[in-house]
Amino acid sequence: MKHGDQNSRKPLVGDRFGCLGVRDREVRLDEDGKVRPDGGGMSVQPAVDAVPFMFAPRKYGYIIEGAAGDNRLSIWRLGNGSFKNGQIARLLLLRVTGPKHGLIEPETTMPLAEFQRALSDTQDRWEVVSWKS
């Protein structure tokens, strides 16, 4: 994700690639225009070396072979807990979709704007994973 600004220790919140949030195409809205659990969400990985090489910033090449992503991005982590299904924050669940991928989804059916707000409320909890300079 991008940094909020040049000196920020927080990720940039938004609905574009590289931001803390989701893009419209990453979620399925129901007939009422709401996001449901199991309806998509923000992609996450269980470890740095699980980040797909095409998204991993090149500066992480010492960890991720073939890292080819934009060096203006950083890899962030949210806590040190187990990578398993369950609540990770108020109104948010982690749904593990495979050994190297999961989705942060809404806990209950809610408007997309409320889901985005719940994701942005986690902004202070994310930490940048260090890289070798």
N, C-alpha and C positions, 0 to 999 in steps of 0.2 A: 504494500500500500504506500501511498504518498504520505509525506509529512504535512501537517497542517500549515506550516510555513517553514522557512529555512532553518529556524532555530527550535522548532517545535519538537517536543517529545511525545506528541499525540498524532495519531493518524488523521488524515484529511477525511472529513465526513462528506458523503455525496452519493449520487446515483450513477456515477461514471466508473469506468474501469480504473482500478487502483485506489478506490476510495472505500472507506468503511461504510458499507451500505449495499444495496442490491440495485441492479438494473432491471427495468421492466421485464426483459426477456429471461431473467433468472428465476422468475416466480410465475406460477399459474394463478390467475385471478378467477374466483368462482363467479357465478351468475350475478352476484351482488357486488362484484368488483373488489372482493376481499381476498386476502391471503389466508390459506389454511395450513395447519401442520401437514407435512408430507406434500406440500405444494411448491417446494423449491425454496431457495434461500441463498445465503452467502457461503461460498465454497471455502473450506478450511482443510488443512492437512494435519496429521498427527505429529509431524516432525519436519525440521528444515529440509532434510534430504528427501522428503516425500513431495516437495514442491516440484511440479513439472518443469523441466529444464527451460522450456520456451517462455515461462513466466518468471523464472528465477533471475534476478538481476545478475549481470555478469560478475559483479564484485563478490558474489557467493560461489564462484567457480571452484574454490578450494573445497567446498562441501558438495556441490551439485555439479556433476560432470556435464559439460556442455551448456552450462548456464548461459542463456542468450537474451535475457530480458533487459529492460531499461534500467540503467544504473541510477536513475532518479527515484526509483522505488526502493523500498526496503522490505525485508521479511519481518513480520511482527508475530508476537505470540500473546495468547490470552491465558495466563496461568500455567501451572505445572501439573495439573491433574491428569487423570486417565483419559484416554480418547475413547469414550464410550457414550452410548445414548444417555441423555438426561438433561436436566436443567442446568444452564450455564450462567444465566443472569435472569433478572426479573423479566418475565414474558418471553424468554428465549430458551429454546432447546437445541441441543446438538443431536443430529441424526447421522449416525455413521452409515455411509453408503458403500464402503469398501475398506480394505486395509490401509489405503493411502488417501482416503477422501471422506469428507463429511460435509454436512450443510448445517448452518445455523438457521433455524426456522422459527416461526412464531409458535408459542405455546398453545394458543387458541386461535380461532378465526378472528381476524382483525383487518381493518383497512390498511392498505399499503403504507400510508403515511404514518400510522401508528407503529407498524413494523419497523419502518425506517428510523423512527424516533427511538424505539427500543434498542436498535443496533447502535445508534449514535450515543445513547446513554452509557454504553460500555467504553467509550473513547478513552477515559482515564485509566482503564485497566490493561490496555495493550502496551507491550514493550517491544522495542526494536531488538531483533537478534543481531548481535555484533558480527562483524566481518573483519577480515584482515585488511589493513590498509596497505 
